[in-house]
């Protein structure tokens, strides 16, 4: 999921960030943490996750509280709580984190 090109300005900012933070450079990334560009999950699991995310977004979008008549009273916190966090939870739902994980908002 990498764009075909990155603007030169963005590349420059990234290079500057890395050069300014050399003391935090990691050694070689272990193979277990590297990605070969292929999906790790089966198409069935990817489809289930996609359906979960889209159902979550559909629930939010169909909620009358997000209708045009209330748009002026909504704030960032409401949006994060009712749209972003449920979408994140739907995305991470079946990952093998166990009970040791916690998503903070």
C-alpha positions in Angstrom: 0.0 0.0 0.0 2.6 2.5 -1.1 1.9 5.4 -3.4 3.7 5.3 -6.7 5.6 8.4 -5.9 6.4 10.6 -2.9 6.7 14.4 -3.3 10.3 15.6 -3.1 9.4 17.9 -0.2 8.1 15.0 1.8 11.2 13.0 1.1 13.4 15.9 2.2 11.5 16.3 5.4 11.8 12.5 6.1 15.6 12.6 5.3 16.0 15.6 7.6 14.1 13.9 10.4 16.3 10.8 10.1 19.5 12.7 10.0 18.5 14.7 13.1 17.6 11.6 15.0 20.5 9.3 14.2 21.0 8.4 17.9 17.6 6.6 17.6 18.5 4.5 14.6 17.5 0.9 14.8 19.8 -1.8 13.9 18.8 -4.2 11.1 15.0 -4.9 11.3 14.5 -8.6 12.3 12.9 -10.7 9.6 9.8 -11.3 11.8 9.1 -7.5 11.7 9.8 -7.0 8.0 7.1 -7.1 5.3 7.5 -8.6 1.9 4.6 -6.7 0.3 2.2 -9.6 0.3 -0.9 -9.8 2.4 -0.4 -11.9 5.5 -4.0 -13.0 5.8 -6.2 -15.0 3.5 -8.7 -13.3 1.2 -11.5 -14.6 3.4 -10.1 -12.9 6.5 -9.4 -9.7 4.6 -13.0 -9.7 3.3 -14.4 -10.3 6.8 -12.3 -7.4 8.2 -13.4 -5.1 5.3 -17.0 -6.0 5.9 -16.6 -5.2 9.7 -15.0 -1.8 8.9 -17.7 -0.9 6.4 -20.5 -2.0 8.7 -19.0 0.1 11.4 -18.9 3.1 9.2 -22.4 2.4 7.9 -23.7 2.4 11.4 -22.0 5.8 12.1 -23.2 7.3 8.8 -26.8 6.1 9.3 -26.9 7.5 12.9 -29.3 10.5 13.0 -26.9 12.3 15.4 -24.6 12.8 12.4 -27.3 14.2 10.1 -27.1 17.6 8.5 -29.3 19.3 11.2 -26.8 18.4 13.9 -23.5 19.0 12.0 -23.0 22.4 13.7 -23.1 20.9 17.2 -20.6 18.1 16.5 -16.9 18.4 17.5 -13.8 16.4 16.9 -14.2 14.4 20.1 -17.7 13.2 19.0 -16.3 12.2 15.6 -13.3 10.3 17.1 -15.5 8.5 19.7 -18.3 7.5 17.4 -16.5 7.0 14.0 -12.7 6.7 14.3 -12.4 4.5 17.4 -15.1 1.9 16.3 -13.4 1.7 12.9 -10.0 1.1 14.6 -11.6 -1.6 16.8 -13.2 -3.3 13.8 -9.8 -3.2 12.0 -7.9 -4.7 15.0 -10.7 -7.0 16.2 -9.2 -10.4 15.3 -5.5 -9.7 15.6 -3.6 -12.0 18.0 -2.9 -9.4 20.7 -4.7 -11.3 23.4 -5.7 -9.6 26.6 -2.4 -7.7 26.9 -3.4 -5.0 24.3 -5.1 -1.7 25.0 -6.3 0.9 22.6 -6.2 4.4 24.1 -8.3 7.2 22.8 
